[in-house]
Amino acid sequence: MRETERVSDLVAGLRLDRTSSVPLYRQVARFLEQGIASGRLPPGTRLDNEVALADSLGLSRPTLRQAMRYLVEQGLIVRRRGAGTRVGSPLRLPPPEPTSSYDELVRADEDPATRVLSHTTGPADPGTARALGIPAGADAVTVVRLRAVRGAPIARLTNWVRAGLLDLDDAELERTGLYALIRAAGLEMRTARQVIGARPATPEEAELLDTPPGAILLTMERTSYDRHGTPVEHGQHVYVADRYSFEMSLLTP
């Protein structure tokens, strides 16, 4: 079947709802988007006969051009001189990985400073063991760090990993981020479960973070998993609310 026949056959199944609050160009774009996602319009399919498409749908040419422009902006179709308008090849992105506050600060052109407050190995409490997927009482490595930016402390970071999973060195922990060391050890992190909240600082936290007692701290509890769903690390962190904020990217279905 020729490409023009494939496109026209697909569009023949489109029924526009002219009473809908959804603009006509979006109805057309959504229909073609579904055709691309389903594979009925594979990469390379030619779509540049806009006059014929507009006529077959009973649409004005500007309306159809608006639908096509929307698809171009979404990266679903491409227009090239001499090649016409065609369905683009799907963009292959690397699998997303959880990022740490260190990664985010470096990306923001900050120069984070880290001090290891404690680095111990011992029996995990029930909550930590459950988060790491190990038996209660099994050994876990606990690392507590203080992170600062421009001389001001911004966070106390507490992380746990299973004993024997990787070797952690205090000097390296103060030079770079924990996640960078995990990745360097060949361990992957593919997903994470994260809970963000807020609470007043305890007197100990206020002194450590150089903030008034009772000042609001942002809290973050996260467990990171590899592609098999096995926990890699668990963390409980507190951040000074007026010195740090969270930025997240969300993928929509």
C-alpha positions in Angstrom: 0.0 0.0 0.0 1.4 3.4 -0.9 2.0 6.0 1.8 -0.7 8.4 0.5 -3.3 5.5 0.7 -2.2 4.6 4.2 -2.7 8.2 5.4 -6.0 8.7 3.6 -7.3 5.3 4.9 -6.4 6.3 8.5 -7.9 9.8 8.2 -11.1 8.3 6.8 -11.8 6.9 10.2 -11.7 10.3 11.9 -15.0 11.8 13.0 -14.6 15.4 14.0 -16.8 16.8 16.8 -17.6 20.3 15.9 -19.6 20.9 19.1 -16.7 19.9 21.3 -14.7 22.4 23.3 -11.5 20.8 21.9 -10.4 22.8 18.9 -10.6 21.1 15.5 -6.9 21.3 14.9 -6.3 19.5 18.3 -8.7 16.8 17.3 -6.9 16.2 14.1 -3.5 16.3 15.8 -4.5 13.9 18.5 -5.9 11.5 15.9 -2.7 11.5 13.9 -0.7 11.3 17.1 -2.5 8.1 18.1 -1.8 6.8 14.6 1.9 7.5 15.0 2.0 5.9 18.5 0.2 2.8 17.3 2.5 2.3 14.4 -0.2 2.7 11.8 1.8 5.7 10.6 5.4 4.4 10.8 8.5 6.6 10.6 9.0 8.0 7.1 5.3 8.1 6.2 4.7 11.1 3.9 2.1 13.6 5.2 2.6 16.6 3.1 -0.6 16.6 0.9 -2.3 19.0 3.2 -4.8 20.2 0.6 -6.1 16.7 0.1 -6.2 16.0 3.8 -8.1 19.3 4.5 -10.6 18.6 1.8 -11.2 15.1 3.0 -11.9 16.3 6.5 -13.9 19.3 5.5 -11.5 21.6 7.2 -9.9 24.9 6.1 -6.3 24.7 5.1 -5.1 27.0 8.0 -6.8 24.7 10.5 -5.0 21.7 9.1 -1.7 23.6 8.9 -2.2 24.4 12.6 -2.6 20.7 13.4 0.6 19.9 11.4 2.5 22.7 13.1 1.5 21.2 16.5 2.8 17.8 15.5 6.1 19.4 14.3 6.5 21.2 17.7 6.0 17.8 19.4 8.7 16.3 17.3 6.3 13.7 15.8 6.6 14.9 12.2 9.4 16.7 10.4 9.5 19.0 7.4 12.5 19.1 5.2 13.0 20.9 1.9 12.8 18.5 -1.0 11.7 15.6 1.3 8.3 16.9 2.3 6.5 16.3 5.6 7.0 12.9 7.1 6.5 11.0 10.3 9.7 11.4 12.3 11.8 8.6 13.9 11.1 8.2 17.6 13.6 9.9 19.9 15.6 7.4 21.8 16.4 8.8 25.2 18.5 7.1 27.8 16.5 5.7 30.7 16.1 8.4 33.4 18.0 8.0 36.6 17.3 9.5 40.0 19.5 12.5 40.7 20.9 13.7 44.0 21.1 17.2 45.6 24.8 17.2 44.7 24.0 16.5 41.0 21.4 19.3 41.0 23.7 21.8 42.7 26.5 21.1 40.2 24.1 21.5 37.3 23.1 24.9 38.8 26.8 25.9 38.6 27.1 25.8 42.4 30.1 24.4 44.2 28.7 22.2 47.0 31.0 21.4 50.0 30.4 18.2 52.0 31.6 17.1 55.4 31.2 13.5 56.6 29.8 13.6 60.1 29.7 9.9 60.7 30.3 6.7 58.7 29.4 3.5 60.5 28.4 -0.1 59.8 26.0 -1.9 62.1 22.6 -3.7 62.4 19.8 -1.9 60.5 16.7 -0.9 62.4 13.4 -2.5 61.1 12.4 0.5 59.0 15.8 0.8 57.3 16.0 -2.9 56.8 12.5 -2.9 55.2 13.5 0.0 52.9 16.8 -1.8 51.8 15.1 -5.2 51.4 17.3 -6.9 54.0 16.4 -8.9 57.1 15.9 -6.9 60.3 19.2 -6.7 62.2 21.3 -7.3 59.1 24.3 -4.9 58.7 23.9 -1.7 56.8 26.3 1.2 56.2 25.1 4.5 57.6 26.6 7.7 56.3 25.7 11.1 57.7 26.9 14.2 55.9 26.6 18.0 56.1 26.3 19.8 52.8 26.9 23.6 52.4 26.9 26.1 49.5 28.7 29.4 49.6 29.7 28.7 53.1 26.2 28.3 54.4 24.9 24.8 55.5 21.9 23.7 53.5 21.3 20.1 54.4 22.0 17.1 56.7 22.0 14.0 54.6 21.6 10.5 56.1 21.9 7.5 53.8 22.0 3.7 54.2 23.3 1.1 51.9 23.6 -2.7 52.4 26.8 -3.7 53.9 29.2 -5.1 51.3 27.4 -3.5 48.4 30.2 -1.0 47.7 33.3 0.5 49.4 32.7 4.1 50.6 35.7 6.4 51.4 35.2 9.5 53.5 37.5 11.6 51.3 35.6 10.6 48.2 32.2 11.3 49.9 33.5 14.8 50.7 34.8 15.3 47.1 31.7 14.1 45.2 28.1 12.9 45.6 27.0 9.5 46.9 25.1 8.8 43.7 28.2 9.4 41.6 30.1 6.9 43.7 27.3 4.3 43.4 27.3 4.8 39.6 31.1 4.5 39.5 30.8 1.2 41.3 28.7 -0.1 38.4 25.5 -0.1 40.3 22.5 1.3 38.4 19.6 3.3 39.8 16.5 3.4 37.6 13.6 4.5 39.8 13.0 6.0 43.2 10.2 6.4 45.6 10.4 9.9 47.3 8.3 11.6 49.9 8.7 15.3 50.6 7.4 17.1 53.7 8.2 19.8 56.1 8.7 20.2 59.9 10.3 22.5 62.5 14.0 22.0 63.2 15.1 20.3 66.4 17.6 22.2 68.6 20.4 19.8 67.4 19.4 20.4 63.7 19.1 24.1 64.2 22.7 24.3 65.6 24.1 22.1 62.9 22.4 24.0 60.1 22.9 27.4 61.6 19.2 28.3 61.6 16.9 29.4 64.4 15.3 26.7 66.6 11.9 25.8 65.2 12.8 27.1 61.7 11.0 25.1 59.0 13.0 22.3 57.4 12.1 20.5 54.2 12.3 16.8 54.6 13.0 14.2 51.9 12.9 10.4 52.3 13.9 8.4 49.2 14.6 4.8 48.3 16.3 4.2 45.0 15.9 0.9 43.0 17.7 -0.8 40.2 15.9 -1.9 37.0 14.9 -5.2 38.8 13.2 -3.3 41.6 16.0 -4.1 44.1 16.7 -1.3 46.6 20.1 0.3 46.1 20.1 3.0 48.8 17.7 4.7 51.3 18.0 8.2 52.5 16.4 10.6 55.0 17.5 14.2 54.5 16.6 17.6 55.9 17.1 20.9 54.1 16.9 24.6 55.2 13.7 25.8 53.6 14.9 29.3 52.7 18.2 28.0 51.2 17.1 25.1 49.1 14.2 24.0 46.9 13.4 20.8 45.0 13.1 20.6 41.3 11.5 17.6 39.7 10.7 16.5 36.1 7.5 14.6 35.6 6.7 12.3 32.7 3.1 12.3 31.5 1.5 9.3 29.9 
